[in-house]
Amino acid sequence: MEATLTQYLIICPMVFLAGFVDSVAGGGGLISLPAYLVSGLPAHWAIGTNKLSSGMGTALTTWRYARSGYIDWRRDIFCAAAALAGSAIGAYLALLLEDRVFRLVMLAILPFSAVYILRGRALETDRPPYPPRKTAAIGVAVAFSIGIYDGFYGPGTGTFLLLLLTGLAHMELHAANGTAKVINLSTNLSALAVFLTSGRTILPLGLAAGCFSLLGNYLGSRLFQKQGVRSVKPLMLAVFLVFFVKLTADLLA
């Protein structure tokens, strides 16, 4: 399958924006995947090509955060493994459960998540840190749980990871974002392998859009490194709003 010039012009700028948002607060897939679908690509081709472009951007952000010391590989490698296991279970559950039920549950959760960000202590860094083993154990549990969600449904995975790693594991914001990127990269690469082997990826379009994703992730990660939580909360709320509207529209369709 070949992409048209119009599809390149629609997808590439939106993937740039998705990469920027995803590097700071997660949720870039809420922007990039609809762009692929709006351009007219069939769903499986859209998902597979999106995995290629978003995976390129996530890899860059993961590398930048690792260089900046935000990633503890001794801990995060176990989180990545747990996420892969959870993702496999989620994909299996997706074959058994009705998708509409899961979307209704998410629709109920999102407003409470938004209120928590606005009025609670979401992303605050003054919580006393847990001992390393407890932090690792909670991180693995979060990675496994969100991995199930990512395998079953997926949108907003990075945002939920960031929220849970700071709130439950008491990770400092930069460390939480680094861990979230390791988990996201693992599940992206796993899914991409499936789509590549099934021939459902448009390589030229995915690579071109991936370059825009790289640029968006680079600029977004620079913003995060400079402004931290000030840049995350507004973007996270925007992600939840877009997610809420998308879920509502899907359920009413």
N, C-alpha and C positions, 0 to 999 in steps of 0.2 A: 504494500500500500504506500502511495506517495502523498505528501502534503502539498497543498496549494500555497501560493504566495500570500493570499488572504489569510490563511490559517497561521502562517508565520507571523503576520502583522498583528493578529489578534492575540496569539498565545505569548509571544516573547515579552512584550511589555508587562503583561499580567504576571508572568512567571518571575520577572524582576521584582515586582511589588511583593509577590508571595515570599520570595527569598528574603527580602528585607524584613518583613513581618515575622517570618518563621525564626530567623536568627535571634530576634529579640524576645519574642513572647510565645513562639510556637503558633500552630494553626495556619501555616502557609497553604496547606492543602485545601483549605476552604476557599482560597482565591485561585490557585493554579488549576485544580481539577475542573471546576466549572468553566474555566477559560478553554480548556481542551474540549469540553463537551459542547460549549456554545459555538465553537468553531466548526462543528459538524462531524467530529470524529466519533466513530462507534465507541460504546462504553469501554469495552475491553482494551481497545487500542489507546483510548484516552488515559485509562488507568496505568497501563504499562509504560507509555511514553512519559507520563507524569512522574512515575517512579524513577525513571532515568534522570530527568532534569532536576527533580527535587533532591535525589540522592547525591548528585554532584555538588549542589549547594550545601547540603548538610555535611558532606565530607569536608568541605573547606572550613565551615564554621567549627566543626569538631577539631580540625587541625589547629586553627587559630586559638581556640580555647585551651587545647592541650599545651600549646606553646606558652600561653599566659599562665599556666599552672592551675587551671580551673578543673582539671580532670585527675582524679586519683585512680590510676589504672588497676591497682591492686583490689580496689572495691568495685569499680565500675565494670570490670570484665565479668564479674558475677551478675551484675545487674543486666548486662547485655544478654548473657546466657538465659537468665530468667525471662527476659522479654521475648526471646525467640521461642521458648517453650510455651509461654502464654499466648503468643501469636498463633502458634499451631493449634492450640486448644480453641482459641476464638474462631479460627477459620472452620474448624470442625463443628462448633456450635452454630455457626452461621448456616450450616446445611440442615440443622435440626429445628431451629427456632424461627419464628416469623419476625422478619426485620421490623415490621411496624411496631411490634411490642417494645423492642429495644429503643426505637426512636421516641416513643411516648415517655419512656423512663428518662431518657436524656432531656426531653423537653421539660420535664418536671425538675430536673437537677440544675439546669442552667441558671434560672433566676436566683436560686439560693447561692450558687457559685458567684454570681455577679454581686449580690449583696455582701457576701463574705469579703470580696475584694474591696468594695467601697467602704464598708463599716467595720470590718473585722481587722485582723492582724496579718492579712495575707501579704506575703513577701517581705515582712519585717525581718530584720536581721539581728534583733536584740534578744532573741530567745537563747537560753543557755544551750550550748551544743551537747549532744549525747556522746557517750563514749564511742570510739570508732566502731566497735563490733555491733553496738545497737544501731548506729547510723546505717551500717552496711546491711544489717538484717531488715530494717525497715525499707531501705532503698531497694533491696531485692524483692520484697513483698509488693512494693509499689510497681516496680518494673514488670513483675509477673501479672499483676492485676490489669495494668494499663496495656500490657501486651495482649491480653485476652480481648480487651476492648478494641485495640488496633486491628487484630486479626478478624474480629467480628464486624466492625463498622469503620472506625478509624479517624474521622475528621476531628481536629482539635486535640489530637494526642499529645503534642508537645506542650500545649497550654496546660492540660490537666497534669502532666508530669511535673511541670514547674511548680504548680500550685501545691501538689501533694508532697513533693520533696522538700519544699520549704516549710510547709505546715506540719507534716507528720514526722519527717526525719530530722527536722531542725537544721537542715543544711543551709549554709550561707548562700545568698542568691547566686553568686558567680559559680560556686561549686554545683548548685542545683541545675543551673543551665548547662554546665559542662556534662553532667551526668545524663541529663535529658537528651542531649545531642548524641551521646554514645548509644543510648537506647534506641533513639529514632533512627540513627544510621544503621544499626543492626537489623531492625525490622524492615527498613527500606531496601537494603541489599538482599535480604531474604526474598522479599516479594519481587524485586526486580529479576532475580534469577529465574523465578517461576515464569514471569511474563516473557523474558528473553528466550527461554527454552521452548515456549509455546508459540513463538513468532508473533506476539502481539505488541511489538514495540517498533515505532518508526524511528530508526536510529538517527537519520539526518536531522529531523525535527527535534528529537530529544536532546541531541548534542548541542544544537543551536540554542534551544531554550535553556539548556543547562548552563551555557555561557552567561546568559542573562541572570540565571539563578545564582551563579557564582558571584556576579557583581552585586546583586541585591544582598546576598548573605555577607559579603565583605563589608559593605557600607553599614548594614544593620549591626553586625558584630562590633564594628568600631563605635557606633552610637552606644551600644550596650556597655562596652568597656569604659566609656567616658561618663555616662549618665546613670547606669545601673537601674535601680528601681523606678526612678522618675520616667524612664523611657518604657518600662515594661507595663505598668498598670494601665495607662491609657490604651495601649495596643491590645492588651489582654481583654479589656472590656469591649473593644471594637470587635475582636475575634468572637467573643461570646454573643454579641449582637448579631453578627453575620450568621453565626451558627444557628441561633434561635430562629431567625427569619427563614433560613434555608430549611430547617427541620419542619417548621410550620407549613411552608409552601409544599414540601414533599408530602406531608400528611394530608393536605387539602387537595392535592392533585388527583 
